[in-house]
Every structure is written in C-alpha cells, then in structure tokens.
Amino acid sequence: MPLGNIFDIAGSGMRAQSLRLNTTASNLANAETVSSSVDETYRARKPVFEAIQQQAMGQVGADDSMRAEAVRGVNVSAIVESEAPLDRRFQPDHPMADEEGYVFYPNVNVVEEMADMMSAKRSYQLNVEVMNSAKTMMQRLLTLGQR
C-alpha cells in the first residue's frame, strides 16, 4: 500500500467521526424536547459505520488472478433511530400533555451521549495523529538521499 493512501484512510475516519460528533450534538440538543404524542417525539440517532473495501494492487499468491481485498477507510452507511422506549412522564399541568396528562420525552441518554462524544473526539484526534506521523515519515524519506 502506498504511503499516500494513509491520508485517504485517515481522512475518511475523520469525516466519519465528525458526523458522529454532529449526531451526538443533535441528540444532546434535543434531549429535553417535549411532545404530546409518540409519533412527534425526537428519537436518538446513531451513525452506522462500514469499512470501504477496494481491490488491492498487490498479489496474494503466485497466481496473478488472485487479488486481496484491502480496507481503505470507513464510510457512514446510514443514520438509524434508536428503538429504545420513549420517556413517558405524567405532567397534567404541562401545555403539551395529552388527554391522559402524559408528555413524551426523547429516548436520549445524556451520559451515554457524553461518553460517545468523548470517544468520537478521541478517534478524530488519533486520525489527525496518523496523518501527522505519515507526513513526518514522508518528509524524512525525502531527506534520506541528501546525506
């Protein structure tokens, strides 16, 4: 694998983690929104990641027809809504209460979202460090013949 592919792989990871951070921020922003019905209530959203597979240029064995599948990054294939039950609270004085006096709150777990945010942030930082390390290695490779 050429050293330049590292930038594509780390970049795709950074894009995926950025979308994960945005989804988490949206969940946190809507954590306390109220609704009068189940259908209108915000539901927590999570991105689904998948590995990007591409044909590698190198051979696996002696046979030229055999090619290896190489992972070349990550992609967000979908954003799915959580199936966890909504938080139904009895608040008859609330203006959004239904006929029975209940209001519906999203199924967003703030502690889980904060942990997810810290994980996404750290993954993003690690991809930045990979890119910086690759850049440093390429710069040192260019100066190898100068001595």
N, C-alpha and C positions, 0 to 999 in steps of 0.2 A: 504494500500500500504506500503510495507516495505521501511524503510528509505534508504536502499541501492539503490533502484530504482531511487532515485533522481539523483544519479551520471550518470546513463544511460540517463535520460531525459535531464539534463543539458549538457551532452557530445554531444548528438545529436543536441542540439541547437547551441553549439559551432562549430560543424562541418558544419552545415548549414550556419551560419554567416561567417565562414571562406571562404566558397565557394562564398558567396555573395560578400565578400570583394575582392576576386580574380577576379570575373566577373566585378565588378566596376573598378578595376585597369586595366583590359584589355580594358574596354570601354574608360577610360581616356587615355590610351596609344595610342589608335587608333583614338582619336577624330579629329585629323588633317590630317589623311592619305587621299591621293587624288587618284581618279580613273578616268578613261576615259569612263567608262560605268556603268550603273545601276547595272548590274549583279555582277561586281567585287568589288563594294563598300562595305566596312565594315558596318554592321548594329549593333546597340546597342543590347546587350544581357541582359536578366534578368532571375534570377532563379525563379522557381515556387515551393513553399513550400506546403507540405501536412502533416497533422497530422498522426502519426503512431497509429493505433488502435490495441489493443490486448485484449484478454479476461482477465477480472479481476478474481481473485480467490474468492472474497467475494460474498455474496449473496445480491441480491437487495431486495427481499421479503422473505416470508416464504417458497416459493416454491424453491426446490433445482435446478430445471431445468432452472430457470431464472439466467442469468449471465449478469453483466453490461459490457458495452464496455468502456474501460478506455484509455485515451490518454497517450501514453508512449513515447512521443518525437516528433521530427519533421524530415522530410525527404525531400530532394530535388528531386522532381519527374521529372523535366525537366528544360532545359535552353532554353528559347524562344527568337527569334529575334524580335525586335521592328518593328511594322508596320508603324511607323511614316515616313512621306516622307523624302527623302534624300535632302541634301542641294545642289542645283544646282547653280553654280556660273559661270558667264561669265568672262573668263580669256583667251582670244585668244592667248596670248603670253606664256601661261603655256605649258611645254612639254607634259603634259598628257591630253591636251584639245582634245575634239572630233572634228569632221568635222565642227560643228557649233560654236566652240570656247568655249564650256562649259566643266567644270570639276565637278566631283561629290565628295562631302564630306559626311562623315557618319552622321547619324541622332542622334548623341550623344549630349546631353545637359549637358555641363560641370557643371553647377550649380546644376542640378538635381542629377548628379552623386556624387558630393561632399556631398550633403545632404544625399544621400543613403549611402555613405561611413561612415559618422558620425553616422547614425542610426545603421548600422551593427556593428560598433565598440562598440557603447553603449550596444547593445544587447549582444554582446560577453562578455563584462565586467560584465553585470548583471548575465549571466550564470556562470561566474567564481565566483562571489559573492555568488550565490546559493550553489555552490559546497563547498566553504569555510565555509559557515554557516552550511551546513549539516555535514561537517567534525567536526566542533566545537561541534555541538549537540551530535554527536556520541561519541566524546571524553569525554564530560561531563556525558553522560549516563553511560559510563564505570566506572567513578569515583564515581557514586552515592552510591554504596554499601560500599565504603571504610570508611565512616564516622561513 
